[in-house]
Amino acid sequence: MLLFSLLFSVSVTGALALRICSFNVRSFGESKAAKGEVMDVIVKVISRCDITLLMEIKDSGNKVFPPLMEKLNSQSKSGDKFHYVISERLGRKTYKEQYAFIYRKELVSVKETYQYPDLQPGDLDAFSREPFVVWFQAPRSDVKEFVIVPQHTTPEASVREIDELYDVFVDVKQKWKSKNFIFMGDFNADCGYVPKKQWKNIRLRNNPEFTWLIGDKNDTTVRSSTHCAYDRIVVHGEKLMSSIVPQSAAVFDFKDAFGLTEVQALDVSDHFPVEVQLKSANGFISRIRSLFSEKRRSGR
């Protein structure tokens, strides 16, 4: 009976997929971390994903992120653990932010990280917050390795910074020889910051080798009064493209999902996360094993 139930669960849910998310959590510092109800929502958002890029981390004293990870792991229902890698504090002058990747250790590992330098030959200080590039290995997914390039642009410089991601691509591809790339983050890629006439000047957009999974008509903003596709996911590589679960690229509306008012949701962020799923190499077997493992841990 137990095996039948497990088989039925697999037939209904389908193959296990790797969910990759990007979330601008907006000014994530001590003030926000002190709000229990806000932290609960952030933990729920992250726990949905196998890899989560977090942006706008303002944690100069390292007082915010360790408690977040402790809370996240203490509430993990499956018993697996999340790990993370985090960038140095990035930004011009006194304003600084960090990028962080939180990942489910049982499914993925970090092969290498690369803090893109702030000064490139002939191209001075291209980014306000240089990408913190991470090379992931995912042995259980259909595509075994991929590079994620995060970016939180400065709104007034969005066109230039999105375009400069092409140079990051060339540099990292030569450095690591990877063929699979995911560019994601808060690109501020809409609503006046990237006028339609400027798209032709963005190499990541007009080169057909790059596919934009979150389109111009999507709304990644929480406020009902705005409709902007600020947050994006862009992919490169034939193997990676073939591994994407069809129609899995989406905006996650945590306001509706968790029954929040707009005011409550805005306490969390003014951005919704964006996500995409990658196919499992052996989804059937992986799902069976995970379910049996969960049964054993619970003693049932």
C-alpha positions in Angstrom: 0.0 0.0 0.0 2.8 2.4 0.9 4.6 1.7 -2.4 1.3 2.2 -4.3 0.8 5.5 -2.6 4.3 6.7 -3.5 3.9 5.6 -7.1 0.6 7.4 -7.3 2.2 10.6 -5.8 4.9 10.4 -8.5 2.4 9.9 -11.3 0.4 13.0 -10.1 3.3 15.3 -9.3 5.5 14.3 -12.3 9.3 14.3 -12.3 11.2 16.1 -9.6 12.4 19.5 -10.9 15.0 21.9 -9.7 13.4 25.3 -8.9 15.7 28.3 -9.3 14.5 31.7 -7.9 15.5 35.3 -7.8 14.2 37.7 -5.1 15.0 41.3 -4.4 14.0 41.3 -0.8 14.4 45.1 -0.5 16.6 46.6 2.1 17.2 43.4 4.0 18.8 44.6 7.2 18.3 44.6 11.0 15.1 46.5 10.9 13.4 44.0 8.6 14.9 41.0 10.3 13.4 42.1 13.6 9.9 41.7 12.2 8.9 38.1 12.9 5.9 38.0 10.5 8.1 39.4 7.6 10.8 36.9 8.3 8.2 34.1 8.2 7.2 35.1 4.7 10.8 35.4 3.5 11.5 31.9 4.8 8.4 30.5 3.1 9.5 32.1 -0.2 13.0 30.7 0.0 12.0 27.3 1.2 10.0 26.8 -2.1 13.2 26.9 -4.1 16.3 24.8 -4.5 18.4 27.8 -5.3 17.5 31.3 -4.4 19.3 34.5 -5.3 18.7 37.2 -2.7 19.5 40.8 -3.5 19.5 44.1 -1.5 21.1 42.5 1.6 22.3 45.3 3.9 24.1 43.4 6.7 27.3 45.3 7.5 27.6 43.6 10.9 26.7 40.0 9.8 23.7 40.1 12.2 21.0 39.3 9.7 22.0 36.5 7.4 23.0 33.8 10.0 19.7 34.1 11.9 17.9 33.8 8.5 19.7 30.6 7.7 19.0 29.2 11.2 15.3 29.9 10.9 15.2 28.5 7.4 16.9 25.2 8.4 14.9 24.9 11.6 11.7 24.9 9.6 12.8 22.6 6.8 10.1 19.9 6.7 12.1 17.4 4.6 15.1 17.4 6.9 17.6 18.5 4.2 19.7 21.6 4.8 20.2 24.9 3.0 23.7 26.3 2.6 24.7 29.7 1.2 27.5 31.7 -0.4 27.5 35.5 -0.1 29.4 38.3 -1.9 31.4 41.0 -0.3 29.6 44.3 0.3 29.3 46.0 -3.1 28.5 49.5 -4.2 30.0 52.9 -4.8 30.9 55.2 -1.9 28.9 54.5 1.3 25.9 52.6 -0.1 26.6 48.9 -0.1 24.7 45.7 -0.8 25.4 42.0 -1.0 24.3 39.2 -3.3 23.6 35.8 -1.7 22.8 32.3 -3.1 20.9 30.0 -0.8 20.9 26.4 -2.0 19.6 23.0 -1.0 22.7 21.0 -0.3 21.1 17.6 -1.1 20.5 18.7 -4.7 23.2 21.2 -5.7 26.7 22.2 -4.8 28.9 25.2 -5.5 31.9 24.3 -7.7 33.4 27.8 -7.8 32.6 31.5 -7.2 33.9 34.6 -9.0 33.5 38.2 -7.9 33.6 40.1 -11.1 36.1 42.9 -10.8 34.9 46.5 -10.7 37.4 47.7 -13.2 37.8 46.2 -16.6 40.4 47.3 -19.2 38.9 50.1 -21.3 35.6 49.9 -19.4 35.8 51.7 -16.1 33.4 50.9 -13.3 30.7 49.4 -15.5 28.5 48.2 -12.6 27.4 49.8 -9.4 27.2 46.3 -7.9 29.4 43.9 -9.8 28.0 40.4 -10.4 28.9 37.7 -7.9 29.1 34.7 -10.3 28.5 31.2 -9.0 29.2 27.9 -10.9 26.7 25.3 -9.6 26.8 21.5 -10.0 23.4 19.7 -10.0 24.0 15.9 -10.5 20.3 15.1 -10.2 19.2 17.5 -12.8 19.1 17.0 -16.5 21.8 19.7 -17.0 24.6 18.8 -14.6 26.3 22.2 -14.3 25.4 25.8 -14.9 26.6 29.3 -14.1 24.3 31.9 -12.5 25.2 35.6 -13.1 23.2 37.9 -10.7 22.6 41.5 -11.3 20.8 44.3 -9.4 21.2 47.3 -11.7 21.1 51.0 -10.7 17.8 52.1 -12.3 19.3 55.1 -14.1 22.1 53.0 -15.6 20.0 49.9 -16.4 20.6 49.9 -20.1 24.3 50.1 -19.8 24.5 47.5 -17.0 22.3 45.0 -18.7 24.4 45.4 -21.9 27.6 44.9 -19.9 26.4 41.5 -18.7 27.4 40.3 -22.2 31.0 41.2 -21.3 30.6 39.2 -18.1 29.4 36.3 -20.1 32.4 36.4 -22.4 34.8 36.7 -19.5 33.3 33.9 -17.5 32.9 31.5 -20.4 36.5 31.8 -21.2 37.5 31.4 -17.6 35.4 28.4 -16.7 34.6 26.9 -20.1 30.9 26.5 -19.1 28.3 26.4 -21.8 25.2 26.9 -19.6 24.4 30.4 -18.2 21.5 31.9 -16.3 21.4 35.6 -15.9 18.9 36.7 -13.3 18.0 39.5 -10.9 16.4 42.9 -10.6 17.4 44.4 -13.9 15.0 47.4 -13.6 14.3 46.4 -17.1 11.0 48.3 -17.7 8.9 51.3 -17.0 11.1 54.2 -18.1 14.4 52.7 -17.0 14.8 50.7 -20.3 12.8 52.5 -23.0 11.7 50.4 -25.9 14.0 52.3 -28.3 17.0 51.2 -26.1 16.5 47.5 -26.4 18.5 47.5 -29.6 21.5 48.7 -27.7 21.5 45.7 -25.3 23.6 42.8 -26.6 22.0 40.3 -24.1 18.7 41.1 -25.7 19.4 41.4 -29.5 21.7 38.3 -29.6 19.5 35.3 -30.5 21.6 33.0 -28.4 20.1 34.4 -25.3 16.5 33.6 -24.3 14.5 35.9 -22.0 12.2 33.8 -20.0 10.4 36.6 -18.1 8.8 38.8 -20.8 8.1 42.5 -21.1 4.5 42.0 -20.2 5.0 40.3 -16.9 4.5 42.3 -13.7 7.1 41.6 -11.0 6.0 44.5 -8.7 3.9 44.1 -5.6 2.0 47.4 -5.8 -1.3 47.2 -7.7 -0.6 50.7 -9.1 2.4 49.5 -11.0 2.9 47.0 -13.8 6.7 46.6 -14.6 8.8 43.7 -15.7 11.8 44.7 -13.5 13.0 41.2 -12.6 14.2 38.9 -15.3 15.7 35.5 -16.1 17.8 35.1 -19.2 19.4 31.8 -20.3 22.1 30.7 -22.7 23.1 27.2 -23.8 21.4 24.4 -25.8 21.6 21.9 -23.0 20.2 24.3 -20.5 17.4 25.4 -22.8 16.4 21.8 -23.4 16.4 21.1 -19.6 13.9 23.8 -18.8 10.5 22.6 -17.7 8.0 24.0 -20.2 6.1 27.0 -19.0 7.8 26.9 -15.6 9.3 30.4 -15.9 7.0 32.6 -13.8 6.4 35.4 -11.3 5.6 34.1 -7.8 2.9 36.2 -6.3 3.5 35.6 -2.6 0.8 38.2 -1.7 -1.9 36.0 -3.1 -0.2 32.7 -2.3 0.1 33.5 1.5 -3.1 35.6 1.8 -1.4 38.9 2.5 -2.8 42.4 2.1 -0.8 44.8 -0.1 0.5 46.6 3.0 1.7 43.3 4.5 3.3 42.2 1.3 5.1 45.5 0.9 6.6 45.0 4.3 8.3 42.0 2.8 9.3 43.6 -0.5 8.1 45.7 -3.4 9.2 43.0 -5.8 7.8 39.5 -6.4 10.3 36.7 -7.0 10.8 35.2 -10.4 11.6 31.5 -11.0 12.3 28.7 -13.5 12.5 25.0 -13.1 15.0 22.5 -14.6 14.1 18.9 -15.4 15.4 16.1 -13.2 17.7 13.5 -14.8 15.9 10.7 -13.0 12.8 12.3 -11.6 10.9 9.1 -10.9 13.8 7.5 -8.9 14.7 10.7 -7.1 11.1 11.3 -6.1 10.7 7.8 -4.8 13.9 8.0 -2.8 13.0 11.3 -1.3 9.6 10.1 -0.3 11.0 6.9 1.3 13.7 9.0 3.1 11.0 11.4 4.5 9.0 8.4 5.7 12.0 7.0 7.5 12.8 10.3 9.2 9.3 10.7 10.4 9.2 7.1 11.7 6.1 6.2 9.7 
